[in-house]
Amino acid sequence: MIRTMILSATAALAAFGAAAKPAPAPEATSDPVAGGHNVQSYILLDRTGSMSSIWDEALSSVNAYAAEVGKAEEGEADDLETAVTVAVFDAQEGLQFDVLRKNVAPAQWQAVSNDEVAPRGMTPLFDAIGRIVATAEADNPEKAVIVIMTDGLENSSREITKEGAKAALDRVEAKGWEVVFLGAEFAKFDDAEGVGISAQKSMAMGAGTMQESMSRLAKKSRDYGKGEEADIVFDAEDRAVAQEEEVKQRKGD
């Protein structure tokens, strides 16, 4: 009887101890900026042979974007955590998709140069869209901006169809992420429309305007990342800076 009472008391004390044990502390957030915002940028750059004449400018515009997206304006709270990924694509016996920079913070950015990558090959645009979306989905940031820059139409995809690329971008849209399409000395937006990118999010850029246009886009990405704008669209001023009408006249609408 006494032994039974002792065992019962011991069990009761153990149960009380388990109930009184404090809950584990929550894991620390990965965002080092208290109350900050997060946005990742994914730049998909066409490296096909037809880009040769504007290649240096295209790379300069990518570097300008990386610099500007991390730059707070005077009086702006610097509470945006951001990083940039850059991938280039072409086709040589299938898709060639090379990530040149992966989630690099603007402060640590090293300029992409033509010593690293040069134009060549064909345009597997749908395949490349599938790959850049998969790259972003693997990271799964709070917000993302996917920038597609090309000077030509799809002509060599083997991995996915136009419908597959559209399905990938539909998933992006469902997450509230942004996708924009830039024509580098190129004004035919059939492929952009075919994968569901609206005219408001597509713009032609003329040679000599790309760096400023990408800097402006970087500012829009900051505003989206901070929640100051719900989405990213190109307005009349953006199109004037990019000399879009002149590109349309040269390259055809």
SETOR-778189 format. One record per residue (C-alpha): residue in one letter; x negated, y, z. Coordinates in steps of 0.02 Angstrom, whole numbers, plus 50000, padded with zeros to 5 digits. Layout:
BEGIN
PT | A | X | Y | Z .
...
This chain:
BEGIN
PT | M | 50000 | 50000 | 50000 .
PT | I | 49863 | 50122 | 50049 .
PT | R | 49764 | 50075 | 49893 .
PT | T | 49918 | 50112 | 49785 .
PT | M | 49941 | 50283 | 49868 .
PT | I | 49758 | 50328 | 49837 .
PT | L | 49769 | 50279 | 49653 .
PT | S | 49929 | 50381 | 49632 .
PT | A | 49849 | 50534 | 49712 .
PT | T | 49694 | 50517 | 49602 .
PT | A | 49802 | 50506 | 49446 .
PT | A | 49900 | 50660 | 49497 .
PT | L | 49740 | 50761 | 49525 .
PT | A | 49673 | 50706 | 49355 .
PT | A | 49834 | 50760 | 49270 .
PT | F | 49829 | 50930 | 49358 .
PT | G | 49648 | 50953 | 49305 .
PT | A | 49691 | 50915 | 49124 .
PT | A | 49837 | 51037 | 49128 .
PT | A | 49731 | 51173 | 49209 .
PT | K | 49588 | 51155 | 49084 .
PT | P | 49575 | 51316 | 48983 .
PT | A | 49610 | 51309 | 48796 .
PT | P | 49456 | 51318 | 48685 .
PT | A | 49409 | 51493 | 48626 .
PT | P | 49462 | 51531 | 48447 .
PT | E | 49325 | 51521 | 48317 .
PT | A | 49244 | 51686 | 48273 .
PT | T | 49305 | 51765 | 48112 .
PT | S | 49187 | 51762 | 47964 .
PT | D | 49221 | 51945 | 47928 .
PT | P | 49087 | 52049 | 48016 .
PT | V | 49182 | 52212 | 47985 .
PT | A | 49307 | 52241 | 48124 .
PT | G | 49476 | 52272 | 48045 .
PT | G | 49394 | 52266 | 47873 .
PT | H | 49453 | 52206 | 47704 .
PT | N | 49384 | 52075 | 47586 .
PT | V | 49377 | 52068 | 47397 .
PT | Q | 49268 | 51964 | 47282 .
PT | S | 49233 | 52008 | 47100 .
PT | Y | 49205 | 51877 | 46964 .
PT | I | 49137 | 51945 | 46800 .
PT | L | 49149 | 51829 | 46650 .
PT | L | 49035 | 51896 | 46513 .
PT | D | 49036 | 51836 | 46333 .
PT | R | 48857 | 51797 | 46281 .
PT | T | 48897 | 51746 | 46103 .
PT | G | 48789 | 51797 | 45956 .
PT | S | 48903 | 51939 | 45901 .
PT | M | 48866 | 52029 | 46066 .
PT | S | 48685 | 52060 | 46012 .
PT | S | 48707 | 52241 | 45959 .
PT | I | 48785 | 52293 | 46126 .
PT | W | 48702 | 52166 | 46241 .
PT | D | 48591 | 52287 | 46338 .
PT | E | 48739 | 52401 | 46368 .
PT | A | 48849 | 52256 | 46421 .
PT | L | 48721 | 52203 | 46552 .
PT | S | 48701 | 52383 | 46611 .
PT | S | 48889 | 52395 | 46633 .
PT | V | 48891 | 52237 | 46740 .
PT | N | 48752 | 52307 | 46849 .
PT | A | 48846 | 52473 | 46863 .
PT | Y | 49001 | 52380 | 46923 .
PT | A | 48901 | 52287 | 47056 .
PT | A | 48829 | 52451 | 47120 .
PT | E | 48992 | 52548 | 47121 .
PT | V | 49105 | 52416 | 47198 .
PT | G | 49003 | 52425 | 47358 .
PT | K | 48993 | 52615 | 47365 .
PT | A | 49109 | 52708 | 47483 .
PT | E | 49156 | 52883 | 47429 .
PT | E | 49126 | 53033 | 47542 .
PT | G | 49248 | 53024 | 47687 .
PT | E | 49301 | 52845 | 47645 .
PT | A | 49290 | 52716 | 47783 .
PT | D | 49158 | 52588 | 47736 .
PT | D | 49261 | 52438 | 47791 .
PT | L | 49262 | 52336 | 47631 .
PT | E | 49168 | 52172 | 47630 .
PT | T | 49134 | 52132 | 47448 .
PT | A | 49023 | 52026 | 47336 .
PT | V | 49002 | 51998 | 47151 .
PT | T | 48983 | 51839 | 47046 .
PT | V | 48928 | 51849 | 46864 .
PT | A | 48943 | 51707 | 46739 .
PT | V | 48902 | 51706 | 46554 .
PT | F | 48973 | 51588 | 46424 .
PT | D | 48953 | 51528 | 46245 .
PT | A | 48966 | 51363 | 46150 .
PT | Q | 48824 | 51255 | 46088 .
PT | E | 48890 | 51078 | 46066 .
PT | G | 49016 | 51118 | 46199 .
PT | L | 49042 | 51250 | 46332 .
PT | Q | 48887 | 51330 | 46406 .
PT | F | 48936 | 51416 | 46569 .
PT | D | 48796 | 51488 | 46675 .
PT | V | 48819 | 51576 | 46842 .
PT | L | 48685 | 51711 | 46852 .
PT | R | 48736 | 51787 | 47019 .
PT | K | 48844 | 51702 | 47152 .
PT | N | 48933 | 51802 | 47287 .
PT | V | 48798 | 51935 | 47299 .
PT | A | 48833 | 52087 | 47408 .
PT | P | 48803 | 52253 | 47318 .
PT | A | 48664 | 52299 | 47439 .
PT | Q | 48568 | 52142 | 47389 .
PT | W | 48605 | 52153 | 47203 .
PT | Q | 48462 | 52125 | 47082 .
PT | A | 48500 | 52190 | 46908 .
PT | V | 48540 | 52061 | 46776 .
PT | S | 48422 | 52085 | 46629 .
PT | N | 48401 | 52017 | 46453 .
PT | D | 48247 | 51924 | 46514 .
PT | E | 48371 | 51805 | 46598 .
PT | V | 48502 | 51785 | 46465 .
PT | A | 48521 | 51825 | 46280 .
PT | P | 48666 | 51816 | 46155 .
PT | R | 48694 | 51656 | 46056 .
PT | G | 48828 | 51529 | 46008 .
PT | M | 49017 | 51531 | 45985 .
PT | T | 49166 | 51587 | 46091 .
PT | P | 49249 | 51451 | 46199 .
PT | L | 49354 | 51581 | 46289 .
PT | F | 49489 | 51466 | 46358 .
PT | D | 49360 | 51344 | 46428 .
PT | A | 49266 | 51488 | 46509 .
PT | I | 49425 | 51558 | 46587 .
PT | G | 49459 | 51389 | 46664 .
PT | R | 49284 | 51383 | 46737 .
PT | I | 49284 | 51559 | 46811 .
PT | V | 49454 | 51528 | 46891 .
PT | A | 49391 | 51365 | 46966 .
PT | T | 49238 | 51458 | 47034 .
PT | A | 49350 | 51587 | 47118 .
PT | E | 49470 | 51456 | 47184 .
PT | A | 49326 | 51360 | 47264 .
PT | D | 49278 | 51519 | 47359 .
PT | N | 49460 | 51561 | 47398 .
PT | P | 49433 | 51742 | 47450 .
PT | E | 49568 | 51850 | 47526 .
PT | K | 49575 | 51952 | 47366 .
PT | A | 49488 | 51930 | 47199 .
PT | V | 49462 | 52028 | 47039 .
PT | I | 49422 | 51927 | 46883 .
PT | V | 49347 | 52031 | 46742 .
PT | I | 49340 | 51952 | 46569 .
PT | M | 49228 | 52043 | 46444 .
PT | T | 49218 | 51982 | 46265 .
PT | D | 49195 | 52046 | 46088 .
PT | G | 49286 | 51906 | 45998 .
PT | L | 49430 | 51785 | 45990 .
PT | E | 49432 | 51606 | 46050 .
PT | N | 49355 | 51488 | 45923 .
PT | S | 49276 | 51335 | 46007 .
PT | S | 49357 | 51276 | 46169 .
PT | R | 49360 | 51089 | 46200 .
PT | E | 49401 | 51072 | 46385 .
PT | I | 49568 | 51161 | 46398 .
PT | T | 49698 | 51236 | 46283 .
PT | K | 49773 | 51410 | 46283 .
PT | E | 49914 | 51338 | 46389 .
PT | G | 49786 | 51269 | 46512 .
PT | A | 49700 | 51437 | 46527 .
PT | K | 49867 | 51523 | 46554 .
PT | A | 49911 | 51397 | 46691 .
PT | A | 49746 | 51437 | 46778 .
PT | L | 49783 | 51624 | 46772 .
PT | D | 49961 | 51593 | 46832 .
PT | R | 49885 | 51515 | 46988 .
PT | V | 49779 | 51671 | 47009 .
PT | E | 49931 | 51783 | 46993 .
PT | A | 50023 | 51679 | 47123 .
PT | K | 49882 | 51716 | 47246 .
PT | G | 49899 | 51903 | 47216 .
PT | W | 49729 | 51912 | 47131 .
PT | E | 49693 | 52029 | 46986 .
PT | V | 49635 | 51987 | 46809 .
PT | V | 49580 | 52116 | 46681 .
PT | F | 49525 | 52094 | 46500 .
PT | L | 49396 | 52208 | 46419 .
PT | G | 49361 | 52210 | 46234 .
PT | A | 49180 | 52261 | 46203 .
PT | E | 49190 | 52351 | 46036 .
PT | F | 49341 | 52240 | 46010 .
PT | A | 49526 | 52282 | 46002 .
PT | K | 49618 | 52121 | 45963 .
PT | F | 49708 | 52063 | 46120 .
PT | D | 49797 | 51909 | 46051 .
PT | D | 49704 | 51792 | 46168 .
PT | A | 49733 | 51903 | 46319 .
PT | E | 49918 | 51909 | 46283 .
PT | G | 49920 | 51722 | 46248 .
PT | V | 49855 | 51682 | 46423 .
PT | G | 49974 | 51804 | 46507 .
PT | I | 49866 | 51959 | 46534 .
PT | S | 49975 | 52113 | 46514 .
PT | A | 49934 | 52262 | 46402 .
PT | Q | 49913 | 52370 | 46558 .
PT | K | 49769 | 52259 | 46612 .
PT | S | 49682 | 52251 | 46442 .
PT | M | 49572 | 52386 | 46368 .
PT | A | 49451 | 52408 | 46223 .
PT | M | 49284 | 52491 | 46263 .
PT | G | 49175 | 52577 | 46135 .
PT | A | 48986 | 52567 | 46127 .
PT | G | 48914 | 52703 | 46238 .
PT | T | 49063 | 52699 | 46360 .
PT | M | 49045 | 52530 | 46444 .
PT | Q | 48943 | 52581 | 46595 .
PT | E | 49062 | 52722 | 46643 .
PT | S | 49214 | 52613 | 46609 .
PT | M | 49147 | 52474 | 46722 .
PT | S | 49105 | 52601 | 46858 .
PT | R | 49285 | 52662 | 46852 .
PT | L | 49347 | 52483 | 46860 .
PT | A | 49238 | 52453 | 47013 .
PT | K | 49324 | 52598 | 47101 .
PT | K | 49493 | 52524 | 47058 .
PT | S | 49434 | 52357 | 47128 .
PT | R | 49387 | 52444 | 47292 .
PT | D | 49558 | 52526 | 47302 .
PT | Y | 49643 | 52358 | 47271 .
PT | G | 49531 | 52271 | 47398 .
PT | K | 49570 | 52401 | 47532 .
PT | G | 49756 | 52391 | 47498 .
PT | E | 49764 | 52570 | 47433 .
PT | E | 49829 | 52507 | 47265 .
PT | A | 49939 | 52355 | 47241 .
PT | D | 49857 | 52307 | 47077 .
PT | I | 49733 | 52361 | 46943 .
PT | V | 49794 | 52442 | 46783 .
PT | F | 49708 | 52549 | 46652 .
PT | D | 49783 | 52722 | 46635 .
PT | A | 49771 | 52852 | 46496 .
PT | E | 49614 | 52929 | 46571 .
PT | D | 49527 | 52760 | 46578 .
PT | R | 49570 | 52729 | 46395 .
PT | A | 49509 | 52900 | 46344 .
PT | V | 49343 | 52874 | 46434 .
PT | A | 49326 | 52704 | 46348 .
PT | Q | 49367 | 52782 | 46179 .
PT | E | 49494 | 52646 | 46151 .
PT | E | 49581 | 52730 | 46004 .
PT | E | 49417 | 52748 | 45911 .
PT | V | 49380 | 52563 | 45938 .
PT | K | 49553 | 52518 | 45872 .
PT | Q | 49522 | 52621 | 45717 .
PT | R | 49354 | 52537 | 45688 .
PT | K | 49398 | 52359 | 45737 .
PT | G | 49584 | 52347 | 45705 .
PT | D | 49727 | 52337 | 45829 .
